């Protein structure tokens, strides 16, 4: 890329921010903050998951997730249940209210994604999604490789060849 073209990081950041803002506007009818509807979606996708797992998925501190769950439990969106395998762990379970809202939220998200992809052909949309998935896999592999101790001279997964865009 030359110096005048927008960088990949800049485009991804701006696109992500614009998408998040559009979703927030469309989701405002549920009286949930961005963090709350993100947690609601995760709780519905992964019911009976520990609070700590949600902190990792949302990339926020465990105490922040705990407070978020407190507010959502008061609003009737989520419940905490004891983990039958470990009494120190609390599992987060969506209520019927959350499951109903989840269906609506996913419909809204589908509309927003259609708006975002307007002007792209079906093939272009698919190529974009495959390319973004490839970028994500590459960066995740590098992060994983950097975190794991390696034998001297052992290449990282990304250096061995280009990841398949269709995998």
C-alpha positions as CSV (number, residue, x, y, z in Angstrom):
1,X,0.0,0.0,0.0
2,X,1.2,3.5,-0.7
3,X,1.3,6.3,1.9
4,X,-2.0,7.9,0.7
5,X,-4.2,4.8,0.7
6,X,-6.1,4.0,3.8
7,X,-4.4,1.4,5.9
8,X,-6.0,-2.0,6.6
9,X,-6.1,-1.2,10.3
10,X,-7.7,2.2,9.6
11,X,-10.4,0.7,7.3
12,X,-11.1,-2.2,9.7
13,X,-11.4,0.1,12.7
14,X,-13.6,2.7,10.9
15,X,-15.8,-0.1,9.5
16,X,-16.1,-1.8,12.9
17,X,-17.0,1.5,14.6
18,X,-19.6,2.4,12.0
19,X,-21.2,-1.0,12.2
20,X,-21.3,-0.9,16.0
21,X,-22.9,2.6,15.9
22,X,-25.5,1.4,13.4
23,X,-26.3,-1.6,15.5
24,X,-26.6,0.6,18.6
25,X,-29.1,2.9,16.9
26,X,-31.2,0.0,15.7
27,X,-31.1,-1.8,19.0
28,X,-32.0,1.3,21.1
29,X,-35.6,0.1,21.3
30,X,-34.7,-2.6,23.8
31,X,-33.3,-0.1,26.3
32,X,-30.0,-2.0,26.5
33,X,-26.5,-0.5,26.3
34,X,-24.1,-1.8,23.7
35,X,-22.3,-3.9,26.4
36,X,-25.6,-5.3,27.6
37,X,-26.9,-6.5,24.2
38,X,-23.4,-7.9,23.4
39,X,-23.6,-9.9,26.7
40,X,-27.2,-10.9,25.9
41,X,-26.2,-12.3,22.5
42,X,-23.4,-14.2,24.0
43,X,-25.6,-15.5,26.9
44,X,-28.1,-16.8,24.4
45,X,-25.5,-18.3,22.1
46,X,-23.7,-19.9,25.0
47,X,-26.2,-20.6,27.8
48,X,-25.0,-21.8,31.1
49,X,-21.5,-20.2,30.7
50,X,-19.5,-18.9,33.5
51,X,-19.1,-15.2,34.2
52,X,-15.3,-15.5,33.7
53,X,-15.8,-16.9,30.2
54,X,-17.9,-13.9,29.3
55,X,-15.2,-11.5,30.6
56,X,-12.8,-13.2,28.2
57,X,-15.2,-13.1,25.2
58,X,-16.1,-9.5,25.8
59,X,-12.5,-8.5,26.6
60,X,-13.5,-6.7,29.8
61,X,-12.6,-7.2,33.4
62,X,-14.5,-9.9,35.4
63,X,-15.8,-7.3,37.9
64,X,-17.2,-5.3,35.0
65,X,-19.0,-8.4,33.7
66,X,-20.3,-9.1,37.2
67,X,-21.8,-5.6,37.5
68,X,-23.2,-5.9,34.0
69,X,-24.9,-9.2,34.9
70,X,-26.2,-7.7,38.1
71,X,-28.0,-4.9,36.1
72,X,-29.3,-7.4,33.6
73,X,-30.5,-9.8,36.3
74,X,-32.4,-6.9,37.9
75,X,-34.0,-6.2,34.5
76,X,-35.1,-9.8,34.1
77,X,-32.7,-10.6,31.2
78,X,-30.3,-13.0,32.9
79,X,-30.1,-15.3,35.9
80,X,-27.2,-16.7,37.8
81,X,-27.2,-20.4,38.7
82,X,-24.7,-22.5,40.7
83,X,-22.5,-24.7,38.6
84,X,-23.2,-28.3,39.6
85,X,-19.6,-29.2,39.0
86,X,-18.0,-26.4,41.0
87,X,-19.9,-24.5,43.7
88,X,-17.5,-21.5,43.4
89,X,-18.6,-20.9,39.8
90,X,-21.8,-19.0,38.8
91,X,-23.3,-19.8,35.4
92,X,-25.2,-17.2,33.5
93,X,-28.5,-18.3,32.0
94,X,-30.7,-16.2,29.7
95,X,-34.4,-15.8,30.7
96,X,-37.3,-16.1,28.3
97,X,-37.3,-12.3,28.0
98,X,-33.7,-12.5,26.8
99,X,-34.3,-15.3,24.4
100,X,-37.2,-13.4,22.8
101,X,-35.2,-10.3,22.5
102,X,-32.3,-12.3,21.0
103,X,-34.4,-13.4,18.1
104,X,-35.3,-9.7,17.4
105,X,-31.7,-8.6,17.8
106,X,-30.5,-11.2,15.4
107,X,-33.1,-10.0,12.8
108,X,-32.0,-6.4,13.3
109,X,-28.3,-7.5,13.0
110,X,-29.2,-9.3,9.7
111,X,-30.8,-6.1,8.4
112,X,-27.7,-4.0,9.4
113,X,-25.4,-6.5,7.7
114,X,-27.5,-6.3,4.5
115,X,-27.2,-2.5,4.7
116,X,-23.5,-2.7,5.2
117,X,-23.0,-5.0,2.2
118,X,-25.3,-3.0,-0.1
119,X,-23.6,-2.4,-3.4
120,X,-21.6,-5.6,-3.3
121,X,-22.5,-8.6,-5.4
122,X,-23.0,-12.0,-3.7
123,X,-19.6,-13.1,-4.9
124,X,-18.0,-9.9,-3.6
125,X,-19.7,-10.2,-0.2
126,X,-18.6,-13.9,0.1
127,X,-15.0,-12.9,-0.9
128,X,-15.0,-10.1,1.7
129,X,-16.2,-12.5,4.4
130,X,-13.6,-15.2,3.4
131,X,-10.8,-12.6,3.3
132,X,-11.7,-11.2,6.8
133,X,-11.9,-14.8,8.1
134,X,-8.4,-15.5,6.7
135,X,-7.0,-12.3,8.3
136,X,-8.5,-13.3,11.6
137,X,-7.1,-16.8,11.4
138,X,-3.7,-15.5,10.5
139,X,-3.6,-13.1,13.4
140,X,-5.0,-15.6,15.8
141,X,-2.4,-18.1,14.8
142,X,0.4,-15.6,15.3
143,X,-1.0,-14.7,18.7
144,X,-1.3,-18.3,19.7
145,X,2.2,-19.0,18.4
146,X,3.6,-16.1,20.4
147,X,2.0,-17.3,23.6
148,X,3.2,-20.9,23.3
149,X,6.8,-21.9,23.8
150,X,8.3,-23.2,20.6
151,X,11.3,-25.3,19.7
152,X,14.1,-23.4,18.1
153,X,13.7,-23.0,14.4
154,X,10.0,-24.2,14.4
155,X,8.0,-22.0,12.1
156,X,4.7,-20.5,13.1
157,X,1.6,-21.8,11.2
158,X,1.3,-18.6,9.1
159,X,4.8,-18.8,7.8
160,X,4.2,-22.3,6.5
161,X,1.8,-21.1,3.8
162,X,-1.2,-18.9,3.1
163,X,-4.3,-19.9,5.0
164,X,-7.1,-21.1,2.9
165,X,-9.9,-18.5,2.5
166,X,-12.5,-21.2,2.3
167,X,-11.5,-23.1,5.4
